[in-house]
Amino acid sequence: MSFKKEATKVYPNPASHFINIELPEAKLISKCSVIDASGSYHLQRKFEEVLQNVQLNIAEIPNGLYSLVVEAENTLIVRMIVVQNE
């Protein structure tokens, strides 16, 4: 699996209820994860389908800084996100 710097858009950031992931083209997405600095998973959603846009519900995740990891076609796309629930 390779790490790739793509034109993937993640918004809004900071986010409070939902985070949108927009890939530059449709890809087979296997999984999206939200992981904290200690390595704990706060969200893990499996897809196994070809998508270009994904929306994740992060309303139950505590405030903080997290890694968003998207596994798509043997590629890891990693972005830092800030969760700021009201």
C-alpha positions, 0 to 999 in steps of 0.5 A: 500500500502506498501513501499518496498526496492527492488533490483530495478535499476534506471539508469543513475543517474544523468540523462539528457534525459531518466531514466531507471527503471529495476525491479527484476521481471515483475510486474503490474505497475500502475504508475510512477511519478517524484515529487520535494521536494515541492510535485509538480508532474513533470511527471506522467505516467500511465501504467496498464500493466505487465512490468519489464523495463520502460524508462521515458523521463525526458528531459523537467524536470528542473535540480534538485533532485526528488523522483521517485515513482513507483506504482507496485502491491500495493507496492511503490518503491521510489528512489531519482534521479538527473536531470542534463540536459545539 
